[in-house]
Amino acid sequence: FADIMDIPESISYCKALQVADFSGNPLTRLPESFPELRNLTCLSINDISLQALPDNIGNLRNLISLELRENLLTHLPVSLAQLHKLEELDLGNNELYNLPETIGSLLNLKDLWLDGNQLTDLPMEIGSMKNLLCLDVSENKLERLPEEISGLCSLTDLFVSQNLLEVLPDGIGKVKQLSILKADQNRLTHLPESIGECVNLTELVLTENQLLSLPRSIGKLWKMSNFNCDRNRLMSLPKEIGGCSSLNVFCVRENRLTRIPAEISKATELHVLDVAGNRLTYLPLSLTTLKLKALWLSENQSQPLLTFQTDVDTETGEKVLTCVLLPQMPSEPDRQDNLARYGAFESLVNETSDEAWNDRAVNRISAIRFQEDEKDDEDDEEEGTLLRRATPHPGELKTMKKTVENLRNDMKAAKGLDSNKNEVNNASGRVTTSV
């Protein structure tokens, strides 16, 4: 249906109706008689600006699936707890500030989506849902999870991303069937040791928290294949990380790591290792035993600053600092008016083959030199002053190479042409003389 403005009260006469979907229509309410549709098993009323459910919604006792995503619900009626056959409940992207304690009565519930609301806590009764498989409470304002979460003995997927959590409850270790845990974008400072008891965990996402360390028990997660702990404050990794023998992707980008434990090589399935943005000075030799397909290492400076030298600005006379990387020209790949600058790199071009250029990064060479034997044409530059040449933008090096090669080829061709002309002229001269 489309653009249904209102559902008539007479819909209650459709006693055999089992599936109803009014999603995306400009509705704001359900008729009071709606809960009389006792045979209804699936009801979808997503994105209709619904502000409240009928108080007697619990009369739809055969409901198995109830979708209420993207509405304006601020509370749930107590009678919702009477939907004992309910297996799927989607309340995502509403304005819920709390859940009724009676939510724990939905013992057959398998999937519960509460993402994108205003929840600050969860009732401890939620631990009664023994059949719950998936719980999504991401994008709320949760400051804690109840210890009673340990009662979710069937839970496989737990999403608590984008909340205000500072710690995970110790009871998390009793959620033995947990396979996916996403707790990124919170305020976690540490993980409980009990996390190692989640032996069925295959994916653990802890990106953008405030973790200073990882517990040694992390090594017990031998089924874990994807571990992402980017953008935290990790100073070190426990050597037990090697116990994650199924680890395939390991990301610890933008932390404060100074070393990687050699035991990481015990994770023989590791294919992607991302340690960019840390403070590593070396890597363990044991990495060579792994069959890595991707290794990210950028921004691991052993020293925070380059070596600088003092110089004098020729225009202002001001003392300044310079180094091999300054000044750097902007990237102008499409312009040809910088050809005069390219001459400084002829030696680089002559010594670098196409194969070498493509196979390895070209080392920057310092263009800083002293004028000892030659005087510059300009009067304001005295003999012995420090002459700095602009360091090219890295993206221009290859363009420079091609341009210089073209210029050199043109010069060779021109020289060859001149040589031919001279030979012709000489020959002509000889003929004239002989005549």
N, C-alpha and C positions, 0 to 999 in steps of 0.2 A: 504494500500500500504506500501511497505518497500523499502528503498534505492532508492527513486526517486531522481535523480540528478538535474533534470530540468523539468519545466512544459512548454510544447510547446505553442507557440503563437496561434496555431490552436485550443486550448481549447475554444476559444471564439465562435466556431461554435456550441458548446453544449448549444444551446439557452434554452433548457428546464431544464437544470441542476438546482436543488434547494438546494441540500446539498453537500458540499465538505469538506473533512477532509484530510489534507496533513501533519498532526502533526507527528513529530518524524523523518522526512526525511531530508537528507542532502541538503536542499535547502537554498539558501541565498537571493532569490528574487522571486517576482511574475512577470509574463509577463505583459507588458504594456497593452495587450489586455484583461487582466483578468477582469477588471471592466465592460466589455461588457456583462457579464453574468447577465443580468438584472433580471432574475427570481430567482437568488440565494437568499435563505432565511437564511441558516446557513453555516457559514464559520469557520472552525477550522484550524489554522496554528500555533499550539503550538510547541515550541522547534524545530525550523528549522534554527536558527541563522539568522533570518530575520533582516536586518539592516534598512530598510525603506519600507514604504507602497507606492504604486503608488499614485501620486499626485491627480489622478482622482478617487480615491477609493470611493468618494461620489456618483459615478454613480450607485453603487449597492444599489439602493434606496429601494429594497424590503428586505434588510437584517434585520433580527430580532435578530440574535445572531452572534457575532463576537468574536472569541477567538484568542488572540495573546500572550498568556502567554509564558514566558521563551524564549524570543528572545533578540535581541540587539537593539531595537528601542530607539533612542535618542530624537525623536520628532514625532509629529503627523501632518499630512497634514491638512490644513484648510478645505478642502472639506469633512472631516469626519463629519462635522456639518450638512451635507445634508442627513445623514442617519436617517431621521425622524421616521422611523418605528422601529429603533433599540431599543430592550428591554434589551439585555445583552451585556456588553462590558467588556472583560477580558484583562487587560493590565499588569497583575502581573508579577513581576520578569523580568523587562526590564531595560533600562538605561535612563528613562525619567527624565528630569530636570525641566520641566514645562509643564503645560497644556494650550492649546489655549483658549482664552476667549470664543470662539465659542462653547466650550463644553456644555455651557448652553443651546444650541439650541436643544439638544437631549431630548426633553420634554417627550418622551414615555419611556425613560430609567428606568428600574426597578432595575437592578443590575450593579454596577460599581466596578470593582476590580482594584486597583492601587497599591497593596502591593508590597514591594520589589523593589522600584525604588529610585530615587535620588531627589524627590520633596522637595522643601524648603517651598513652600506655595501652596495654592489652590486659583484659581480665584474666585472672589466674585460672578461671574455668575453661579457658581455651585448651588446657592440657588434657581435657576429657575426650577430645576428638581422636579416638584411637585409630580411626580409619583415614584420617587426613593424610593426603599424599603431597599436596602442594599448598604452601602458605606464602602469599605475597603481600607484604606490608611496607614495600618500598615507597619512598617519597611521602613520608609522614613526618611527624615531629616526636618520634619515640625516643625517650631518654634511657629506657631500659626494656629488657624482655623479661617476662616472669620466669622464675626457676621452674615453674610447672610445665614449661615447654618440654621438659624431659619426658612428659607423658605421651608425646606425639610419636608413638612407637612405629608408625608406618610412614612417617614423613620422609620423602625423598628430596624435595626441592624447597629450599627456604631462601626467600629474597627479602633482605632488610636494608637494601641500598638507600642512600640519601635520607638518613635520619640523624639523630643526635646521640647515638649510642657511644658510650665511653668504654664499655666492656660487654662481652658476651657472657651469659650465665654459665656456671659450671655444669649445669644440667644438660648443656648441649652435647656432652659426651655420651649421654644415654639415648640420644636419637640415633640409634645404631644403623638405621636404613638410609640416613642422609647421604645423598649423592652430590647435590649441588648446593653450595652455600655462597651467596653473593652478599657481601657486607661492605661494599665500596662506598666512599663518600660519607663516612661517619667520623667519629672522634676517638676511635679505638686506640688506646695506648699500649695494650698488650692482649695476647690471646691466652685463654685458660689452658692449663696443661691437659685438661680433659678433651681438648680438640683432637688429641691423638687417638681417642677411643672411637672416633667416627671413622671406622676402618673401611667403610664403603664409599667414602668421599672420593669423587673423581674430579671435581672442579671447585677450586677455592679462589674467590676474587676478593681482595682486600685493598684495592687501589684507593689512593687518596684518603688515608687515615693518618694517625700519628704514632704508628708502631715504632718502638725503639729496638725491639728484638723479637725473635720468634722462639717459642718453647721447643725444647729438645724433643718433645713428644711428636713434633711434626714429622719426624722420620718414620713414625708408625703408619703413615698414610701411604701404604705401598700401592694402592689402587689409583692414587691421584695422578691425572694426566695433564691437567692445566692448573698452574699456580701463578696468579698475578698479584704482585705486591708492589706495584709501581707507586711512586710519589708518596713515600712514607719517610721515616727517619731512622731506618735501620743502620746500625753501626757495624754489624757483623751478622753472619749466618752461622747457625749451628752446624757442626760437622755431620750431625745426624741427618741432614738434608739428603745425604746419599741414600738413605733408606727408602726414599720415594722412588722405587725402582721402575715404576710405570710412567714417571714424569716425562712428558713430551714437550711441553712449552713451559718455560720458567722465566718470568719477567720480574725484575727488581729494578727497573729504570728509575732514575732520579731519587736515589737514597744517599746514604753517606758511607757506603761500603769502601773499605780500604783493601780488602782482599776477598778472594773466593776460596772456600775450603777445597782442598784437593779431593775430598771425599765425594764431591759432586760427580766425579767420573763413575761412581757406582750406579748412578741413574742412567743405565745403559740405553734407555729408550729416548733420551733427551735429543731433540732435533733443533729446537729454537731456544737460544739463551740471550736474553736482553739485559745487559748490565750498563747501558748507556747512562750518562749523567751521574756517575758516582766519583769516587776518588781513588780508583785502582791504579797501582803503579806496575802491576804485573798480573799475569794469569797463571794458574797452576799448570805444570807440565802435563798433568794427567788428562787435561782436556783433549789432548791429541788422540786419546783412545776412544773418544766419542765420535759418532757419525753426525756431526752437526751440519744442518742445512742453512742455518742463519745464526750469526753471532754479531750482536750490536754492541759497539765499544765506544762510540763517539762521546766527546765531552768528559773524558776521564783525564784531567790534567794533573800531572804530578806536582806542578808548581802553579800557583794561582796567577803569577804575572810573568811576562816576558822580561828579558834583560833590556833595560833602557839605557840610552846614552844622552848626554846633554848636548844641545846644539843652540844656535842663535838664529832667530828668524831674521832673514836678510831685509825684510821690509820694515819691521818694527824695532829690530834690535833686541827684542825680548828673548830671554833664555827659555828654552823649551826642552821637552823630552821627546826623543824619537827612538824608533827601533826598526828592525828589518821589515816590519809589516806596514809602516807608515811612511808617506801617505799611501792610501790605496785608492786606485781609480774606480769610479763607478762602473757598473756593468753596462756597456753600450755595444752590444753585439751587432747592431744594424748600422752603426755609423762607421764611416771610412775616413773621418778627419783626424784620426789619432795615429795614422800610419807612421808619422815621424817618431812616435814613441816605440814603435815595434822594433826599430833597429837595435835597441838595447838587448834584444833577445835572439839576435842572429846566432850567437854562439850556442845558445840553448837549442835552437832549431837544428843547427848543423850536427849537434852531437846526439840528437834524439830521433830514433827511427819511429815510423808509424806504429810498429808492433810494440815497441817499448812504451810509447805514449798511451796506447790503449790498454796495455796490460798492467801498468802501475801508475801511481800518482807521481807527478813531476815535483821533485823537491824544489822548494823556493830557494833562489840564490840571492844573496845580499847584493844590492846595487850601490851600496855605500862605498865610496872610494875617495882617496885624497888626490888632489891635483898636485903632482910633484914636478913633472917634467914639462907639462903643457900649461899654457895660460889660456883662460877663457877669453872669448872675444869681448865679453862685457867688462866694462871698467870697474864695476862695483864688486866683482868677485876677485879676491886676492888669492895669490898662490898659497896653497896649503889649507884652504878652507874646506869644510866638510860638504861634499856635494851629494844631495839625496835625490834619488830617482824614485818616481812613483811605483809602488808595488801594484801590479795588475790585479784586478778582481779575478779570482780563480776560474770563473766561468769564461774569461776572455783568453786564457792561455792557448786553448786549441785554435781559436779564431786567429790569434796572433801568429801561430805557427803556420797556418795555411796562407795567411796574407804574406808573410815573409817569404815563404816558398814560392808563391806566385810572382812576387817582386823579383826574386832571384832568378827565376826561370825567364822572366821578361828581360832582365838585364843580360842573361846569357844569350838569349835570342838576338837582342840588339847588338851585342858584341859580335856575334856570328855574322850578322848582316853587315856591320861595319867592316869586318874582316874581308868579306866577299867583295864589298865595294872597292876596298883598297887594292885587292888583287886584280880586279877588273881595270881599275885606273892605271895600275902599274903596267898591266899588260898592254893597255892602250898606248901608254907612253912609250913603251918599247917599240910598238909597231910604228908609231909616228916617227920615232928616231931613225928606224931602219929605212923608212921611206925617204 
